[in-house]
Amino acid sequence: MKRKVSLSENQRRRKLQKQETNMPSDLMNIDFLLSQILGFMPAYRLVGKNAITSVSKTWKRLLTENKFYNKKYFNALLASCQQDPQGALHILSDETFIPHLTFKQLFKIAGCNNELAKSIISNPTAESILDSEDLEKLAEQHSDIAMAILKNPQFCFKLMGSSLLGKLGLKYLEVAVYILHTPEFYRRLSNRNLIELAQQHLEVANYLHNNPGSLTNDDLLLIDSAYFEKAENIVKNPELYNNLSGEQIAILGQRHLSIAQIILNTPTLCSKLSISQLCMLAQNHVEIAQHMLNKDDFCNEVSGEDLMMLGIKNPEIANLIFDDAKLFVKLNANAITQLGAHHLQIAKRILKMSELQLSPQHLCFMGYCHSEVAEHILNTPALCDELSGGELAKLGENHEEIAERIINTTTFWDKLTAENLVKLSRQYSKITKLILNNPLLFDKIVAASQLNCFTRNFTVADFENLYDSPDLSLAEKAMGIPMDKYIKIDLIKNGIRETANTLLQNTPTIRCR
């Protein structure tokens, strides 16, 4: 005998059916649900042989779609490997995942695991094919890797013409000290490099005071300005500050508000400062800048260039300048553009001020800094018509969605040179692929012998697809790519992957009780 369904049970069923019908479409989408679930996992657990995605083909597909290889996702992946270096082994032991990464991304991930990085730099093949950018990525996470690279004669030679020495010295005190005491490295550093190292590390600052070499008194003052105690000692001691110029005094007060206040409250010091030097002193201190802008004498004398200096560091000050007609009229087109480039809020104000009539080139500079301004330019045909290929490249260089729009706009193709196309693709694999799949644009790069530069953002798969293409014209074009790129791929797909596998197998598994 069949059981009768009660009225209340029917009501419950109808209610459930109604709820399912009214569910947002996103929640009924399996891709959406899985991406939300995966979002709670450490990023490195989403890839590799032991990845959680291996439980389902659908999960695996989600992780191999282009949207999961954007900059935001990669940064999450990298952060999880930095937190747990074993994650790098999971990723680089997976032969299906490696092809989706660029050389830069691969070596960044490898650098998260100290043992893997050591293995790479000790490989004889690596000595001949790794460039300074590869070495930088490997050395970013561990000072002992950085030191091993500096002490390797083959790698050492590659660092001589790069900025990597300064970067590693800023990151690690051990490296900075080693550079100072290694003549061939020390000679490669400019005075600016030395100042930056000294401002970062007190030990370096003290060494350079005792061994200034080519550093001037102004250089040493710049170093002292970074350290409160050193700057305070100078501004409180007449014997030390009496011979200083107004510019030197302003430099001393730039880093610390209380030092700047001591200078302003010491008549002997303050009297040495011109209007421009007062602006130098105040540019990093919004309280002092606001106080100065409330003084009529100062406002009458200050120049547009000095106002720009005050406003560049702080949007509050920039807004005060824009709000005051007597101050705003002192700004020329370049000063207005610079303030807009540094502050989106100001850029938006500028776009609404049609009376300014800024040139497309000025607007383009602001667009380079803010995607909203770039979007405005691309939505204004009259402005687009006046832009050169170089200006279009500048517009899209910092914004992937803008670069994509430029590449997909046929009316821009004639304007874009090979150099412009390389610049647009430099940061984004997606843009590289769009150009690679557009014969007209890709041919421009090949014809201008820019293929080697263009491949800097290639994934491993991009190299292989181009080299193995059944299209003979593509295969011939691939011959313009240096062979060391393909040797590097072999190192990655065999040496690095095998090492990651071995290290992973030798890593003890932690079991929960």
Beta strands, then each sheet from edge to edge (+ up, - down):
end
